[in-house]
Amino acid sequence: MNAAENIREVLLEPADNLRLANLGGQFDEHLRQIERRLGVSISSRGNRFVLSGPDEAMAAGAQVLQRLFALSEHERIDPERVHMCLQETGMEPAPVVPVSDADPAIIRTRRRVLRARGANQVKYIGSIRNHDLTFGIGPAGTGKTYLAVACAVEALEAEAVRRIVLVRPAVEAGERLGFLPGDMSQKVDPYLRPMYDALYDTMGFERVARHIERNVIEVAPLAFMRGRSLNDAFVILDEAQNTSAEQMKMFLTRIGFGSRAVVTGDITQTDLPRGQSSGLSQAIRVLEGIDAIAFSYFTARDVVRHPLVQTIVQAYESFSAQEPVAAAVTSPVARKRP
């Protein structure tokens, strides 16, 4: 049987336009959610739906459509309800299919077009576009946060998400700042300034201000995420090396329906209290190997700031590699004469 013949029709009756609109969602978002999950294609004309794909997936898709249509008479269908109906089918999620119509080296926003520098940045952008959760790990100056924010702006302008949420742990970098005057926003703004800078560069000051006022863009410390569920959002956790294991788990479980998340950090620059392990380091060990989660690693060669920054990063990497040997040579035990 060829691909053209491998189809299945589903007729939903009665032909109620209000119920059909409730079933499909805005811009057919619920149908697209079913397509992504089951790996099928769905087209519709009135109350007649045509599915194409593997037989088992089409059967599951037909079951989900009929179930949702029955529910549409008495309740509003949302992405969470669609997800629950998909769960009931027992079908495993379809494998991630790479996006082919987007250049992985280019990010397009209304204000500017950004081009990736180097293979690792290209891979990073592709991972963000094709995975619900991406980790960007590497030294400062490699573009982890900047590219993540640019991808978030691109997704917002393409209406792939409804808002952007930028999160950062408010950890003092080895300093004791003491009491800071002002309201909550003024207290936490210094910690979040790097993400503001990336937003201004990709959207412009006035648009960013309007979006923040309307809560389309939210910038908040990590502590404010507890108890929330972030749906239809592009969420970025920056400086993730400064999260505890509990905070990291809390953040990752905030990811809601229709959302995408990026976690960035440099595990060599942790500002946590001495003896406390980094949530980012633990997350790498726990989650690496899960197909739906992408990990992109950067090195000193990927630094795109002043050339001196790359030299400094390389010098520190070399020093860290030699430090255990040096410590052993200069220790009292090593200096002890036979």
N, C-alpha and C positions, 0 to 999 in steps of 0.2 A: 504494500500500500504506500503510495507516495504521500508527500507532506500535504498536498492540496486536499487529499481525500481524508486525512486524519483530523476530522473536525467533529464537533458535537453541538447540537442546537438545544437551547433551553428556552421554553416559552413560559413566561410568568403571567399568570392571570389572577385577577382581572387587570386589564390594561389601565392602571391608575397612574397618571402622570406625576402626581405628588409623591406617591410611594416609590415610583421609579427614580425620581430625583433624590429622594431620601436614601435609597439604596446606593446610587452611584456616587453621591457626595459632590462637593464642589469640584468642578473640572474633572469629574470622574475619578477623584482621588481614591475612592474605595476600590474601584475596579483595578486601578494601577497597583494598589497594595496587594490584591489577590494575584495579579499577574506576577509581581516580583516574588511573592512567597512560594507560589506553586510552579513557576516557570512555564506559564501558559500565556496565550494571547487572547484577549476578549474584545469583541466588537459587538455593538448593539444598534438596533433600529427599533425604536418603540419598546415593546415588551419582549422582543425576540433577541436573544443573545447567542452569539456564535463563539465557541471556544476552540482553539487549536493548540495542539501540543501532545505530550505523552498521554496514553489512555488513562492511566491511573490518576494523573494530575487533572485531566479534564473531568473525570468522574468526581473528584474532590471539589473542583471548581463549581460544577453544576450543583452539588450538594450545598456549598456555601451560598451560592446565589439564591437558591430556593429558601434556605433558612433565613437569610437576611431579608428577603422579600416578605416572608411571613411576619418577621419582627417589625418591619417598616410600617405596618398598619397601626401599631400602638406605641412605638418609641422612636426617638431620633437615633439614627445609625451614625456612629462615630468610629474613628480608627481603632479604638480599644475594643468595641463590639465586633468589628471585622476580625481583629486579631483573635478574639476568643472563639469565634466560629471557625477560624482556620485551625486553631489548636485542637478543636473537637474532631477534626478530620483525621488527626494522627499523622498527617503528611509532614515529612522533614522539609525545612526550607530549601529552596532551589539553590544551587551553587551560585556564587557571585559572578556575574558576567561583566567583563571590563567594558567601560564606556568607550565606544569607538568614534563618536561624532564630536569629541572634545579633544583638542590638542593638549596632551599632558604637560607640555612645556609652557603653556600660555594661560594666564588668568585674565579674563576680561571683565572690567568694571566700567561703569559710566564715566568715571573720572580718568581712568588710565588703564593701559594694558601692560601687564607684568609678564616677563619672560624668566623662566627658571634658569638658574646658573648651575650647571653641572648635573651629572647623572643622579645623584642622591636627591636633589631638589625635584627633578622630574618624577622620580619614583614616589617621593613624598606627596606631591600634588595628585598623582594618579591614585595613590592609596586613599587620600582624603575623599576623592570623588567616588570611589568604588567600595568603600567600607563604612559601616555605621560607626565604628570606633577605630581611631588611628592614634598611635603613639609616635611622637617625634622626639628623638633622644639624641643629644649631642651638645657640644660646647657653645658658648655664647657667640653670637655673630654669624650663625649658619642660616638664619632666616626662618627658623622653626615657627616662632610666633607670628612674624610678619606674614608669611605665606598662609598660615592657618586663618588669620584675620581676613586676608584678601579672598581666600576661598569662601569664607563665611559671607562676605559682602557679595561675591558673585552669586552664591546660592540664594541670598535674600532678593537680589535684583531680578533673578530668574524665577522668583516665587516658588522655589523648591522648598523653602522654609518660611515661616511667618515672622521669626524674630531671631536675634543673635543674643546669646548670653555669654559674657566673658567673665571668667572666674579666676581668682588668684588667692593663695593663702597669704594672710597678712602676717608675715614672719620678718622680724628685724634681722638684717644681715650683719649679725655680730655687734650691733650697736644697741644702746639703751636710750630710746627716744623719749621716754617719760610721757608726761601728759601732753596731749596735743589738743589745742583749742578748736572750737568749731563744731558743726553738726556732724552726723555720721558720715555723710558724703565727703566732707572736708577731711575727716580723719583717715579715711581709707583711700582717697584719691592718689596720694603719693605712691602707694603700693601698686596701683593699677595704671599709672601713667604710661608705661610702654605700650599697653594695648590701646589706650586713647590715641597715642601718636600714630599707630598703624591705621586706626580708623580714620583719623584726619587725613592721612596721606592717600587713602583709597576712596574716601567718600567726600571729603571736604568738611570744614568746620561746621557750616550752617546745617547741612543735612544730618550730620551726626547729632548736633544739638536737638534738632526736631525729632529724630528717631528716639533719642533718650527721653525726651519730654513725653512722647507717646508710648513709651515702654516697648518700642520695637527693638531697641538695643538696651540691654541691661548689663551693667558692669557692677560686680558685687564680690565681696570677700567670700572665701570658701565656706566659712561658718554659716552664712545665710542660706546655704543650699539644703540644709537638713530638713527633711519632711516634705520636700517639694518633688513634683514629677514634671519634667520638662518635655512637653509634646511639641511637635512641629517646630523645633528649634535647632539652631546650629550652636553647640556649646563648646567652649574652649577653656580648658584648665591649663593655665600657664604656671611656670615655676613649680611643677608638680613634685620635684625632688624635695620640696619643703612641706609635703604632706605626711602625716603619720599613716600607718597601715589602715587604721580605722577611718580616717578622713578619705583616703583613696577609695576604699570600698563604698563609703557613703556616697561619694560623688558618682562613681560608676553606676550605682543603682538608681540615680536620678534620671537616667536616660529614658525618655518616653517614646511614644509612638510617633513615627515620622521625623525623628530627630537624628542628628549626626553629631558625634563628639570627637574632639581632638585633644589629646593630652600631650603637653610639651614639657621638657625639663632637661637638666644637666645633672646627672648623678654624681659628678665630681665637685659640685658647688652646693652642698647641702648646708643650710643655715639652722638646722634643727639642733636642739640641746644635745650636748655630748652624751653618747650612749643610746640615743633614740634612733631607730632604724627608719629609713625613708620608705614611704608608701609606694613611691615610683619603683624603687628597686625590687620591692616585693611583688608588685603588679607584673613586672617583666617576667619574674620567675613563675608566677601563677598562671598568667594568661598567654604567654608565648606558646605558639603551636596551635592555637584556636584559629581556624580558617577565616572566620568572620571578622577577626581583629588583625589589623595591620601594624607592623613595627617598622619604622624608618630610622636608621642610625646615621648620624653625621660625624665627621671627624674634623680635625684642624684644617684639612685641605679644603673643606667646604665653607670656611669663614669668608664672608663677603664684605666685611668692614675694612678699615684701614689695614694695609699689609702688615703693619706692626702688630696688630691684634693676632693675626695668624701666627706670627713668630712667637708671640708671648704664649699662646695656647700650646704650641708645640714644645716650647721650653718647659712649661709646667708638666706636660705629659711625660717628657723625658725624665724630669726630676722625680716625679711620682713613681716611675718605674724603677729608678735607682735608689730611692729613699730607703726601702727595707734593707738593701745590701749595706748602705752607708750606716744605717742605724746599728746593724750587727757588728760592723767593724769598729765603731766608736763607742760601743757599749762597755760598761765596766768589766763585764765578763770577757768580752773580746780582747780588752787591753791587759788582762791578767796574764802575768808571766808564768810560764810553767815552773 
